[in-house]
Amino acid sequence: CFQEGLDDLKISLQEISSGVGGLVASISESISSAMVKLNQQTYSSPSVSESFVDYQSRMVQLAKEIARLSQEVTSKFATNQSQIPIISSEISQLYSQLANDAKGAIASIASQDVGIRIRCGVQELGRACIDLIKFGAAVQFSADAFTQRDLSDANRVVCEKVSDILAALQAGSRGTQACINAASTVSGIIGDLDTTIMFATAGTLLGDGDETFGDHREN
């Protein structure tokens, strides 16, 4: 009976592991697909008519939410691990939206250098998100000090990449008063994010009244 119970337990663990592994693979594939599409986009093929400020508005909110959810993954492993796959899926969806808006931002900006910075920043964030999701799945089966450190490091990298994207968006905010004001908004967000990276605190990115770049547009 003991052996039968042990065999049943092994089968159950294998099924759980297979299920989580399949989910991680699916989520990672979604992010990778968005990265590939972004890499295929060219400067000569703008697909929409929105302004750079419009894309900034959405990208900054999406990037901030990704950073917030990344921190949430690191906190859930100790309190509610069942939520980690759900949060990971949300991160994947947000990243796909971010990558799509990045294509529009790149197409609508005059500076090719800034466009390259945005593209590279979003690509690197994608890789960081994949690592975060993989380590988030790993802690559900082996929550030792090493795995927890890997997850914490992955969260830090995600926040750093988000900060890099915001800095690239700030570099594109030059010229009109709307863009100058938008750059000022980004500076404040980057400051908050740097504090988050330094102290690994949750909630630092909240409470800004959902301010967007569009709020600073000239009338």
C-alpha positions, 0 to 999 in steps of 0.5 A: 500500500505504501509503495502504491501510495508513493507511486501515485504521489510520483505520478501526481507530481509529474502531472503537476510538473508537466502542467506548469512546464507546459504553461511556462512554455506557452507563456514564454513562446507568446513573449518570444513571438512578440519579440520576433514581430518587433524585430521584424518591424522596419522604420519605413513601414509605419502602420498607424497614424498616432503620435509618438506621445500617444505611444509613450502614454501607453508604453509607460503605463504598460511598462510600469504594470509589468514592473509591479507584477514582477514584484508581485511574483516575488512576493507570492512565492511565500504567500500564495504560489497558486497565483504565480502562473496567473500573474505570469500570464498577465505579464505576457499579455502586457508585454505583447501590448508593449511590443506592439506599441513599441513598433508604432513608437519606433515608426513615428519617431524621427530619431533612428538612434532613439528608435533603436534604444526603444527596440533594444530595451523592449527586446531585453525586457522580453528576455528578462520577463521569460527568465522571471516566469521560469524562476517563478515556476521553479520556486513552486517546486523548490523554494530554497534559498538559491531559487529564491535568490534567482527569482529576486535577481530576475525581478531586479533585472525586469525593473532595470529593463523597464527603467531603460525603456522609460529612459529611451522614451524620455530621450524621444521627448524633445521639441514640443512643450508636450514632449518636454512635459512628457519627459519630465513625467518620465523622469519622476517615474524613473526615480520611483523605479530606481528606488524600487530597484534599490530597496525592492519595495512593492507599491512604489510605482503606484499612487501617481494618479494614473498620469499619462503623457497624453495629459501633458499635450498642448491644447 
